[in-house]
Amino acid sequence: MLPTQPRHDDIIIRRRFGEHASTRAVKQIYAVTYPGHSDRGLEHESYGEAEAVALELAEAQGFSVWYEETPQSGRRTLVRSFRESGVAQAT
């Protein structure tokens, strides 16, 4: 059975906005966050890169990966779970 809510130790990909250093244009950033680690250095400009890093970490630790598009909403979508019964993927 797939989880419906993230656990305290799951990995979350958070979308946020930053500013390009030279052009000062607003850009999307995807930060891979998990307990006990700063998300600095785990920020990516593409969702695909962030997801690949998050899935690699989750598989090694047996956690789930969630995507949070807007932190204010509190709504998270399960990307993939590596808990208990092997590899279960969200549909």
Rosetta constraint file for C-alpha pairs under 8 A:
AtomPair CA 2 CA 81 HARMONIC 7.32 0.50
AtomPair CA 2 CA 88 HARMONIC 7.15 0.50
AtomPair CA 2 CA 89 HARMONIC 8.00 0.50
AtomPair CA 2 CA 90 HARMONIC 7.24 0.50
AtomPair CA 3 CA 78 HARMONIC 7.90 0.50
AtomPair CA 3 CA 81 HARMONIC 7.89 0.50
AtomPair CA 4 CA 78 HARMONIC 7.60 0.50
AtomPair CA 5 CA 76 HARMONIC 7.81 0.50
AtomPair CA 6 CA 10 HARMONIC 6.09 0.50
AtomPair CA 6 CA 64 HARMONIC 7.55 0.50
AtomPair CA 6 CA 66 HARMONIC 7.05 0.50
AtomPair CA 6 CA 76 HARMONIC 7.92 0.50
AtomPair CA 8 CA 35 HARMONIC 7.45 0.50
AtomPair CA 9 CA 34 HARMONIC 6.55 0.50
AtomPair CA 9 CA 35 HARMONIC 5.86 0.50
AtomPair CA 9 CA 63 HARMONIC 7.26 0.50
AtomPair CA 10 CA 34 HARMONIC 6.33 0.50
AtomPair CA 10 CA 35 HARMONIC 7.74 0.50
AtomPair CA 10 CA 58 HARMONIC 7.73 0.50
AtomPair CA 10 CA 63 HARMONIC 5.44 0.50
AtomPair CA 10 CA 64 HARMONIC 5.28 0.50
AtomPair CA 10 CA 65 HARMONIC 6.22 0.50
AtomPair CA 10 CA 66 HARMONIC 7.54 0.50
AtomPair CA 11 CA 32 HARMONIC 6.93 0.50
AtomPair CA 11 CA 33 HARMONIC 5.73 0.50
AtomPair CA 11 CA 34 HARMONIC 4.75 0.50
AtomPair CA 11 CA 35 HARMONIC 7.87 0.50
AtomPair CA 11 CA 54 HARMONIC 6.65 0.50
AtomPair CA 11 CA 58 HARMONIC 6.79 0.50
AtomPair CA 11 CA 63 HARMONIC 7.01 0.50
AtomPair CA 11 CA 64 HARMONIC 6.19 0.50
AtomPair CA 11 CA 65 HARMONIC 4.85 0.50
AtomPair CA 11 CA 66 HARMONIC 6.31 0.50
AtomPair CA 12 CA 32 HARMONIC 5.89 0.50
AtomPair CA 12 CA 33 HARMONIC 5.22 0.50
AtomPair CA 12 CA 34 HARMONIC 6.42 0.50
AtomPair CA 12 CA 54 HARMONIC 7.71 0.50
AtomPair CA 12 CA 65 HARMONIC 5.66 0.50
AtomPair CA 12 CA 66 HARMONIC 4.70 0.50
AtomPair CA 12 CA 67 HARMONIC 5.68 0.50
AtomPair CA 12 CA 68 HARMONIC 6.86 0.50
AtomPair CA 13 CA 30 HARMONIC 6.24 0.50
AtomPair CA 13 CA 31 HARMONIC 5.52 0.50
AtomPair CA 13 CA 32 HARMONIC 4.63 0.50
AtomPair CA 13 CA 33 HARMONIC 6.23 0.50
AtomPair CA 13 CA 50 HARMONIC 7.00 0.50
AtomPair CA 13 CA 51 HARMONIC 7.22 0.50
AtomPair CA 13 CA 54 HARMONIC 7.30 0.50
AtomPair CA 13 CA 65 HARMONIC 7.37 0.50
AtomPair CA 13 CA 66 HARMONIC 6.14 0.50
AtomPair CA 13 CA 67 HARMONIC 4.77 0.50
AtomPair CA 13 CA 68 HARMONIC 6.06 0.50
AtomPair CA 14 CA 30 HARMONIC 5.51 0.50
AtomPair CA 14 CA 31 HARMONIC 5.13 0.50
AtomPair CA 14 CA 32 HARMONIC 6.49 0.50
AtomPair CA 14 CA 33 HARMONIC 7.27 0.50
AtomPair CA 14 CA 67 HARMONIC 6.20 0.50
AtomPair CA 14 CA 68 HARMONIC 4.95 0.50
AtomPair CA 14 CA 69 HARMONIC 6.22 0.50
AtomPair CA 14 CA 70 HARMONIC 7.55 0.50
AtomPair CA 14 CA 71 HARMONIC 7.41 0.50
AtomPair CA 15 CA 28 HARMONIC 6.83 0.50
AtomPair CA 15 CA 29 HARMONIC 5.80 0.50
AtomPair CA 15 CA 30 HARMONIC 4.62 0.50
AtomPair CA 15 CA 31 HARMONIC 6.48 0.50
AtomPair CA 15 CA 68 HARMONIC 6.40 0.50
AtomPair CA 15 CA 69 HARMONIC 5.17 0.50
AtomPair CA 15 CA 70 HARMONIC 6.59 0.50
AtomPair CA 15 CA 71 HARMONIC 8.00 0.50
AtomPair CA 16 CA 28 HARMONIC 5.83 0.50
AtomPair CA 16 CA 29 HARMONIC 5.28 0.50
AtomPair CA 16 CA 30 HARMONIC 6.36 0.50
AtomPair CA 16 CA 31 HARMONIC 7.65 0.50
AtomPair CA 16 CA 69 HARMONIC 7.81 0.50
AtomPair CA 16 CA 70 HARMONIC 7.50 0.50
AtomPair CA 17 CA 26 HARMONIC 6.60 0.50
AtomPair CA 17 CA 27 HARMONIC 5.59 0.50
AtomPair CA 17 CA 28 HARMONIC 4.58 0.50
AtomPair CA 17 CA 29 HARMONIC 5.56 0.50
AtomPair CA 18 CA 26 HARMONIC 5.72 0.50
AtomPair CA 18 CA 27 HARMONIC 5.32 0.50
AtomPair CA 18 CA 28 HARMONIC 6.23 0.50
AtomPair CA 18 CA 29 HARMONIC 6.42 0.50
AtomPair CA 19 CA 24 HARMONIC 5.27 0.50
AtomPair CA 19 CA 25 HARMONIC 5.51 0.50
AtomPair CA 19 CA 26 HARMONIC 4.61 0.50
AtomPair CA 19 CA 27 HARMONIC 5.83 0.50
AtomPair CA 20 CA 24 HARMONIC 4.74 0.50
AtomPair CA 20 CA 25 HARMONIC 5.27 0.50
AtomPair CA 20 CA 26 HARMONIC 6.29 0.50
AtomPair CA 20 CA 27 HARMONIC 6.55 0.50
AtomPair CA 27 CA 45 HARMONIC 7.79 0.50
AtomPair CA 28 CA 45 HARMONIC 6.33 0.50
AtomPair CA 28 CA 46 HARMONIC 8.00 0.50
AtomPair CA 29 CA 43 HARMONIC 6.27 0.50
AtomPair CA 29 CA 44 HARMONIC 5.66 0.50
AtomPair CA 29 CA 45 HARMONIC 4.93 0.50
AtomPair CA 29 CA 46 HARMONIC 7.16 0.50
AtomPair CA 30 CA 43 HARMONIC 5.50 0.50
AtomPair CA 30 CA 44 HARMONIC 5.14 0.50
AtomPair CA 30 CA 45 HARMONIC 6.19 0.50
AtomPair CA 30 CA 46 HARMONIC 6.74 0.50
AtomPair CA 30 CA 47 HARMONIC 6.03 0.50
AtomPair CA 30 CA 50 HARMONIC 6.13 0.50
AtomPair CA 31 CA 39 HARMONIC 5.98 0.50
AtomPair CA 31 CA 40 HARMONIC 7.70 0.50
AtomPair CA 31 CA 42 HARMONIC 5.74 0.50
AtomPair CA 31 CA 43 HARMONIC 4.25 0.50
AtomPair CA 31 CA 44 HARMONIC 6.33 0.50
AtomPair CA 31 CA 50 HARMONIC 6.84 0.50
AtomPair CA 32 CA 39 HARMONIC 5.89 0.50
AtomPair CA 32 CA 42 HARMONIC 5.51 0.50
AtomPair CA 32 CA 43 HARMONIC 6.41 0.50
AtomPair CA 32 CA 50 HARMONIC 6.29 0.50
AtomPair CA 32 CA 53 HARMONIC 7.65 0.50
AtomPair CA 32 CA 54 HARMONIC 6.22 0.50
AtomPair CA 33 CA 37 HARMONIC 7.13 0.50
AtomPair CA 33 CA 38 HARMONIC 7.05 0.50
AtomPair CA 33 CA 39 HARMONIC 5.14 0.50
AtomPair CA 33 CA 42 HARMONIC 7.66 0.50
AtomPair CA 34 CA 38 HARMONIC 7.83 0.50
AtomPair CA 34 CA 39 HARMONIC 7.65 0.50
AtomPair CA 39 CA 43 HARMONIC 6.66 0.50
AtomPair CA 42 CA 50 HARMONIC 7.64 0.50
AtomPair CA 43 CA 50 HARMONIC 7.15 0.50
AtomPair CA 44 CA 49 HARMONIC 6.36 0.50
AtomPair CA 44 CA 50 HARMONIC 5.67 0.50
AtomPair CA 45 CA 49 HARMONIC 7.75 0.50
AtomPair CA 46 CA 50 HARMONIC 6.60 0.50
AtomPair CA 47 CA 51 HARMONIC 6.00 0.50
AtomPair CA 48 CA 52 HARMONIC 6.18 0.50
AtomPair CA 49 CA 53 HARMONIC 6.42 0.50
AtomPair CA 50 CA 54 HARMONIC 6.12 0.50
AtomPair CA 51 CA 55 HARMONIC 5.97 0.50
AtomPair CA 52 CA 56 HARMONIC 6.21 0.50
AtomPair CA 53 CA 57 HARMONIC 6.30 0.50
AtomPair CA 54 CA 58 HARMONIC 6.04 0.50
AtomPair CA 54 CA 65 HARMONIC 6.57 0.50
AtomPair CA 55 CA 59 HARMONIC 5.97 0.50
AtomPair CA 55 CA 65 HARMONIC 6.65 0.50
AtomPair CA 55 CA 80 HARMONIC 7.59 0.50
AtomPair CA 56 CA 60 HARMONIC 6.31 0.50
AtomPair CA 57 CA 61 HARMONIC 6.25 0.50
AtomPair CA 58 CA 62 HARMONIC 5.55 0.50
AtomPair CA 58 CA 63 HARMONIC 4.64 0.50
AtomPair CA 58 CA 64 HARMONIC 5.85 0.50
AtomPair CA 58 CA 65 HARMONIC 6.51 0.50
AtomPair CA 58 CA 81 HARMONIC 7.79 0.50
AtomPair CA 58 CA 82 HARMONIC 6.65 0.50
AtomPair CA 59 CA 63 HARMONIC 6.57 0.50
AtomPair CA 59 CA 82 HARMONIC 5.73 0.50
AtomPair CA 62 CA 81 HARMONIC 7.87 0.50
AtomPair CA 62 CA 82 HARMONIC 4.93 0.50
AtomPair CA 62 CA 83 HARMONIC 5.18 0.50
AtomPair CA 62 CA 84 HARMONIC 7.69 0.50
AtomPair CA 63 CA 81 HARMONIC 6.30 0.50
AtomPair CA 63 CA 82 HARMONIC 5.36 0.50
AtomPair CA 63 CA 83 HARMONIC 5.55 0.50
AtomPair CA 64 CA 78 HARMONIC 7.55 0.50
AtomPair CA 64 CA 79 HARMONIC 7.64 0.50
AtomPair CA 64 CA 80 HARMONIC 5.78 0.50
AtomPair CA 64 CA 81 HARMONIC 4.02 0.50
AtomPair CA 64 CA 82 HARMONIC 5.63 0.50
AtomPair CA 64 CA 83 HARMONIC 6.58 0.50
AtomPair CA 65 CA 78 HARMONIC 6.22 0.50
AtomPair CA 65 CA 79 HARMONIC 5.40 0.50
AtomPair CA 65 CA 80 HARMONIC 5.40 0.50
AtomPair CA 65 CA 81 HARMONIC 6.23 0.50
AtomPair CA 66 CA 76 HARMONIC 6.07 0.50
AtomPair CA 66 CA 77 HARMONIC 5.42 0.50
AtomPair CA 66 CA 78 HARMONIC 4.49 0.50
AtomPair CA 66 CA 79 HARMONIC 5.23 0.50
AtomPair CA 66 CA 80 HARMONIC 7.25 0.50
AtomPair CA 67 CA 76 HARMONIC 5.47 0.50
AtomPair CA 67 CA 77 HARMONIC 5.17 0.50
AtomPair CA 67 CA 78 HARMONIC 6.44 0.50
AtomPair CA 67 CA 79 HARMONIC 6.49 0.50
AtomPair CA 68 CA 74 HARMONIC 7.49 0.50
AtomPair CA 68 CA 75 HARMONIC 6.39 0.50
AtomPair CA 68 CA 76 HARMONIC 4.71 0.50
AtomPair CA 68 CA 77 HARMONIC 6.64 0.50
AtomPair CA 69 CA 75 HARMONIC 7.73 0.50
AtomPair CA 69 CA 76 HARMONIC 7.36 0.50
AtomPair CA 70 CA 74 HARMONIC 7.14 0.50
AtomPair CA 70 CA 75 HARMONIC 7.45 0.50
AtomPair CA 71 CA 75 HARMONIC 7.53 0.50
AtomPair CA 78 CA 90 HARMONIC 6.24 0.50
AtomPair CA 79 CA 89 HARMONIC 7.21 0.50
AtomPair CA 79 CA 90 HARMONIC 6.01 0.50
AtomPair CA 80 CA 88 HARMONIC 6.64 0.50
AtomPair CA 80 CA 89 HARMONIC 4.78 0.50
AtomPair CA 80 CA 90 HARMONIC 5.56 0.50
AtomPair CA 81 CA 87 HARMONIC 6.43 0.50
AtomPair CA 81 CA 88 HARMONIC 5.49 0.50
AtomPair CA 81 CA 89 HARMONIC 6.02 0.50
AtomPair CA 81 CA 90 HARMONIC 7.47 0.50
AtomPair CA 82 CA 86 HARMONIC 5.88 0.50
AtomPair CA 82 CA 87 HARMONIC 4.91 0.50
AtomPair CA 82 CA 88 HARMONIC 6.30 0.50
AtomPair CA 83 CA 87 HARMONIC 7.16 0.50
AtomPair CA 83 CA 88 HARMONIC 7.81 0.50
